[in-house]
Amino acid sequence: MEKSEGDFSRLALESKQMEELRGAEAVLKGKKVDGEKALCKIRGKKGYRNALLDAKLRKGRTKREAKLMQKASEAGVPCPAVFGVREFEIDFSFIEGRLASEMRLDGNALKESARLLSLLHSINIIHGDYTPANLIIGKGGRVSVIDFGLGFFSHKLEDKAVDVFTMKQALEGGMGKKFVEEYEKFGEKGVVERMREVESRARYRERKEK
């Protein structure tokens, strides 16, 4: 039986591809585009901001996120396919699978997640929140990257290093170290070295705050 838009909205929330929370940057709703299961990301108004500034920010972020996904897809990174972009909304494909944060990553998934991040970095895409919560493991262990809402374009080693550090911190135990080792095999020279500097600064701040 065909699912309704409401069913897809519920499915999106249950899969945690995006949570509809008060104060969140955007709301995700299920829909169909040309008969395909899809999601619509809507950036709502922020009452605490100047109306003109708010519209400019939401419009710019919507356009940028769509461009990031399109460029990532063109580079061979599995991610949502963009179906349409409006001022404050993006329609994109729904990716079947489980969030990596809901399961233990095996060696292949860990290696692939490192390769995909290095591929994003090779075209100067910074994800901005590269963690298991934004990776989906599909059939056959296929890894897909979702939620480019905090992403941007940058050639800077520091920005790429922060992406790697973010994932390392999000992984448990020795998996973080293994991820960095795998990234180093694929990634741009100097990123891991800079990541260690970022990590050192973070530890220093933690000690200082205690």
N, C-alpha and C positions, 0 to 999 in steps of 0.2 A: 504493500500500500504506500502511496506517495506521501511524503512527510510535508507538513505545513510549514509556513515561515516560523510559527511559534515553536514547532518541534526543533527546527534548526537553531533558533535562538537558545533553547534549552540545551541542545547538544553542544553548542559553542561554550556555554557556561560550564557544563559538566566536564567538558574536556579541558577546561581552563586555558584554552587558547587565548582567551581574554576574559577578565572578570568585570561584570557590570557593577561597579562600586561607586558610591557617592564620593566626589572629589577626584575620581580618576580622570586621566587626560581625555579619554574617549569612551564611547559605548559601542559595543559590537552587537549587531543583530543578524540573525540568519535570514537568508532569502534565496531566490533562485535567479540565475542569469542564463538565459537561453537554455533552460532545462537543467543546468548544472547547479549543484549545491554550492552556495557562495555565502560570504559574509560581507556586511557593510559596516565599516568603521566610521563613526560619526563623532566629530569633535564639537562638543557643545559650548555654548557661551559661558564665559567666566565673569560673573557679576562683579567681582572685586577689581576687574581691570577696566581701564578706559575702553569704551565701546569700539572706537576706531583702531586702537592698538590691539585689542583682543581679536578683532576680525582679521587684521593683518597677520598676527602671529598664527592664528588657526589656519588661515589660508596658506601661509608659507610652509607650515609644518606638514599640512596635508599633501601639498604638491611635492615637497622634498621626500616624504616617506614613499610615495608612489614611485618617484624616480629611482630611489634606492632599490626598491624591489625589482623594478624593471631592469636596472643595470646589473643587479646581482643575478637575476635569471639569465640574462644574456651572457654572463660570464660562466654559466654552468652551475650556479648554486641553486639547489632545490629550495624553492620558497613560494609563497602564494603568487599566483598569476593575477596581475591587475586587469580587471574587466572594464573599469570605468572610474573616472575621477571628476568630482564636482568641487565646488568651493571648499566645503568642509567635510566631504565624504569620499571614501574610497570603497569600491566594490572589488573584492578579490576572492580567489578560489578557497574553498574549505579543504584543508589537508587532513586526511584520515590518519589515525595513529594515536600513540600515547606520548604524553610529555616525557622527556628524558628525566625530569625531576621526580617522576612517579615510579621510576624503575632504576635498577643498577645498570650502568652502562657497561657493556662488555668491551673487550679490547678493540673490536672492529668499529663499534660506534664511537669510542673515544678517539680512535685514530681518524675516523671520518670527520668528526666534529672539529678536530684540529686542522685537518686539511681544508675544510670549508671556511674556517675563519681566516686561514692564510690566503685563500682564494679571494675572499672579500677584501682583505688588505692589499692584495696585488693590484686591485683596481681602486685603491684608496677609499674604500667604504669602511667606516667605523660603525659597528653595530650599536654600541652604546649601552647594551645590557645583555651581553653574550653569556648566558647561563643555561643550565639544563632546563629551566622553566621556559626558555624560548627556543627549544629544539624539540622536534617531533620525530619519534621513531615509528616508521610505517612498516608496511609489508616487506619481508626480506631484509629487515634491518636498515632500510633506507632512511637517512637522516635529512630532515628539512629544517630550515631556519625560518622563524616567524618573528613578528613584532619588531619592525624597524622604526618604531615611533620615536626612539631616542637617538637614532642614527644620524650620521652626517658624513660629508666627504672631507678627507684630510690625508695629506701625504706624510704627516709628522710621525716620527717613531714613537714619541710620547703617547699619542692618542692610540696607536696600535698596541703599544705595551699595556696600556690601561685595559683594553679589551681582553688581552691574554690574562692579565692579573685578575680581572673580574671573574673569569671562568675558573681559574685556579683556586680562588677563594671559595667558589660555590661548590666545588667538588670535595668529596670526603677523603680523608686520609691521603694515601699515596697516589690516589687517582689524579689529584691536582698536579703533582710532580710529573706523572706520566703524560698528562695532557701537554704540559710545557715541552717535554722531550719530543713528543710527536709534532707539535707545532714547529719546533726548531728545524725539523727535517724538511718542512715545506715552506716555512715563512721567510720573510725578508731578513737579510743579515742585519743584526744589530737590535732587532725587536726584543728578543729574549734578554739580552744584556740590559737593555733599558727597563724591561719589566722587573728585573732584579733590583734596579735602583728604585723603582716605584714601590716595590715590596719593602725595601729597606726604609724608605721614608714613612710608609704606613706604620711599620713597627715602631719607629721612633716616635711618631705622634701618639700611638697607643700607650707607650711607656710614659710619655710626658703627661698624658691625661690621667694616669693612675695616681 
